Amino acid sequence: MTGPSSQPNSQPWDLAIVGAGPAGTASALGALHARPDLRVLLLDRADFPRDKACGDGIAPHAVDVLAAVGVHGLLDDQMPVHRLELTHGEAKVSRAMKRPAYVVPRAEFDARLLAAAVAAGAWFRRGRVRGVRAGSSAVAGEVAVDVAGATTGRARTVIAADGAHSVLRAAVSAAPGGRRVHTRPRTALALRGYAPVQPAARGRQRIVFGTRRQPAYAWSFDRGDGLANVGYGELLTGDGPVPSRVLLLAELDRLLPGAGDDAEQWRGHHLPLSSWPWQQPGGRILLAGDAAQLINPLTGEGIYYAVATGVLAGRCAVQSLRGQHCGADAGRLHRQAVRALLGRHLLHTRVGASLVSRPALVRAAVRAAAADQRVFDDLVEVGLGRGRLTASTVVAAVRELST
Ligand SMILES: Cc1cc2nc3c(=O)[nH]c(=O)nc-3n(C[C@H](O)[C@H](O)[C@H](O)COP(=O)(O)OP(=O)(O)OC[C@H]3O[C@@H](n4cnc5c(N)ncnc54)[C@H](O)[C@@H]3O)c2cc1C
């Protein structure tokens, strides 16, 4: 166990967080920034550093959220990536983003976040959580957390940050009042590897949209150290076989020829895409990041959502523990906070995701972004942050449709 110098006593934890990825570590940081003496347990089945299938693209919005909870300069030693290139068939735009993004291998990024959470006062413990019990089968006012091979832990509030295949989300959905959490979100599947960066891909994030089930795209993101994160992902529609690794690799090579040559560390994963309205039951168990089914359905970006909803979950746990309900209304507070931050944005991305099932619209949007920097900037905000599809962007895309 890693944590502050004094051992915790046998009291229940104020907050137990399951999963120490970006959502879990941000939850700890959000809670401890609001109340530094909070007793926070951070559990993960993996030892860190650990790899995670990802494009490794870190939006500046995520860096902003971390700075707000006291984590400054986390990526100052990394190469900023200013240029974003989007291609659909013959249509192409290559422009500088208003603010640079970063491409940082998750083994590195997540380990840095975990170190920051432990430095802030969280206790990190390795353990695979099998489930949680709140209410009648647990002591009133506590949640029992079942950890494989260990005695059950107890906590007054719990944050589920255990990723795309969250066991806690399933438990919350099965609980009374939990019916409203989507148990079958729209899901994408993607495969990534690390390859020597091609000259044409240096200093940029390249995305080439595919023609199979939309959204689908291949990417090559320059890490700045001679390697690029490359990959391909597409929506799973349920009407047909799940795309094989061979097919995903073939699509990558078709859209970005040679980008995957000599690549290593291939790894695939599911992406639970966000929908609208966002759901979170009441009670003591809060959902954040992929466990909350929060991945942008247009771009596959989830790290900003993970840190943003993690920080909100941590703060709501603290607020609830201070109040008269002593943790019991944490879920309601979190639902309100996430909807206030992301509600309209999630509606816009949901509508956008329906529109991009028509390839002509993707092509028109790329052409409109090539013609006008403001359209490009709008699309970047929708794809990486919490922007909305503005009227002028929609009009510009529709105009391109008819040319
Ligand atoms: C191929 C691919 C490319 C992507 N590219 C990008 C990108 O470029 N930019 C971007 O912003 N997003 C990207 N995403 C999405 C991004 O990876 C996720 O949104 C992000 O990892 C969510 O963070 P999280 O903390 O919610 O979950 P995770 O990062 O998955 O962390 C969950 C943690 O929980 C732990 N855990 C799981 N189950 C248990 C258990 N039972 N007990 C204890 N611990 C458990 C895991 O070990 C893990 O450490 C991509 C996803 C994929 C699959």
The ligand as a MOL file (V3000), in Angstrom:
LIG
                    3D

  0  0  0     0  0            999 V3000
M  V30 BEGIN CTAB
M  V30 COUNTS 53 58 0 0 0
M  V30 BEGIN ATOM
M  V30 1 C -7.8490 2.4830 -28.7380 0
M  V30 2 C -8.3390 3.6710 -27.9570 0
M  V30 3 C -7.8910 4.9410 -28.2830 0
M  V30 4 C -8.2910 6.0360 -27.5060 0
M  V30 5 N -7.7360 7.2560 -27.7650 0
M  V30 6 C -7.9920 8.3080 -26.9670 0
M  V30 7 C -7.3100 9.5440 -27.1390 0
M  V30 8 O -6.4160 9.6980 -27.9900 0
M  V30 9 N -7.6370 10.5720 -26.3100 0
M  V30 10 C -8.5950 10.4510 -25.3490 0
M  V30 11 O -8.8900 11.4320 -24.6560 0
M  V30 12 N -9.2380 9.2690 -25.1440 0
M  V30 13 C -8.9430 8.1920 -25.9000 0
M  V30 14 N -9.5460 6.9880 -25.6660 0
M  V30 15 C -10.4590 6.8740 -24.5200 0
M  V30 16 C -9.6650 6.7980 -23.1960 0
M  V30 17 O -8.7130 5.7720 -23.2770 0
M  V30 18 C -10.6040 6.5470 -22.0150 0
M  V30 19 O -11.7090 7.4060 -22.1150 0
M  V30 20 C -9.9010 6.7720 -20.6890 0
M  V30 21 O -8.9150 5.7970 -20.4720 0
M  V30 22 C -10.9110 6.7440 -19.5330 0
M  V30 23 O -10.2310 6.7990 -18.3050 0
M  V30 24 P -10.8510 6.0260 -17.0380 0
M  V30 25 O -10.0010 6.4000 -15.8770 0
M  V30 26 O -12.3100 6.2340 -16.9700 0
M  V30 27 O -10.6700 4.4810 -17.3880 0
M  V30 28 P -9.3210 3.6240 -17.5710 0
M  V30 29 O -8.2430 4.4750 -18.0930 0
M  V30 30 O -9.7170 2.4060 -18.3340 0
M  V30 31 O -8.9310 3.2120 -16.0710 0
M  V30 32 C -9.6920 2.2680 -15.3690 0
M  V30 33 C -8.8230 1.6440 -14.2930 0
M  V30 34 O -9.6350 0.7690 -13.5070 0
M  V30 35 C -8.9160 -0.4110 -13.2260 0
M  V30 36 N -9.9020 -1.4590 -12.9940 0
M  V30 37 C -10.7680 -1.9880 -13.8780 0
M  V30 38 N -11.5500 -2.9110 -13.2890 0
M  V30 39 C -11.1540 -2.9730 -11.9990 0
M  V30 40 C -11.5770 -3.7480 -10.8740 0
M  V30 41 N -12.5780 -4.6440 -10.9650 0
M  V30 42 N -10.9480 -3.5540 -9.6870 0
M  V30 43 C -9.9400 -2.6490 -9.5710 0
M  V30 44 N -9.4990 -1.8950 -10.6080 0
M  V30 45 C -10.1010 -2.0520 -11.7990 0
M  V30 46 C -8.0420 -0.6390 -14.4620 0
M  V30 47 O -6.8950 -1.4300 -14.1620 0
M  V30 48 C -7.6790 0.7920 -14.8520 0
M  V30 49 O -6.4500 1.2110 -14.3030 0
M  V30 50 C -9.1950 5.8760 -26.4260 0
M  V30 51 C -9.6820 4.5940 -26.1310 0
M  V30 52 C -9.2610 3.5020 -26.8800 0
M  V30 53 C -9.7580 2.1360 -26.5100 0
M  V30 END ATOM
M  V30 BEGIN BOND
M  V30 1 1 1 2
M  V30 2 1 2 3
M  V30 3 2 2 52
M  V30 4 2 3 4
M  V30 5 1 4 5
M  V30 6 1 4 50
M  V30 7 2 5 6
M  V30 8 1 6 7
M  V30 9 1 6 13
M  V30 10 2 7 8
M  V30 11 1 7 9
M  V30 12 1 9 10
M  V30 13 2 10 11
M  V30 14 1 10 12
M  V30 15 2 12 13
M  V30 16 1 13 14
M  V30 17 1 14 15
M  V30 18 1 14 50
M  V30 19 1 15 16
M  V30 20 1 16 17
M  V30 21 1 16 18
M  V30 22 1 18 19
M  V30 23 1 18 20
M  V30 24 1 20 21
M  V30 25 1 20 22
M  V30 26 1 22 23
M  V30 27 1 23 24
M  V30 28 2 24 25
M  V30 29 1 24 26
M  V30 30 1 24 27
M  V30 31 1 27 28
M  V30 32 2 28 29
M  V30 33 1 28 30
M  V30 34 1 28 31
M  V30 35 1 31 32
M  V30 36 1 32 33
M  V30 37 1 33 34
M  V30 38 1 33 48
M  V30 39 1 34 35
M  V30 40 1 35 36
M  V30 41 1 35 46
M  V30 42 1 36 37
M  V30 43 1 36 45
M  V30 44 2 37 38
M  V30 45 1 38 39
M  V30 46 1 39 40
M  V30 47 2 39 45
M  V30 48 1 40 41
M  V30 49 2 40 42
M  V30 50 1 42 43
M  V30 51 2 43 44
M  V30 52 1 44 45
M  V30 53 1 46 47
M  V30 54 1 46 48
M  V30 55 1 48 49
M  V30 56 2 50 51
M  V30 57 1 51 52
M  V30 58 1 52 53
M  V30 END BOND
M  V30 END CTAB
M  END
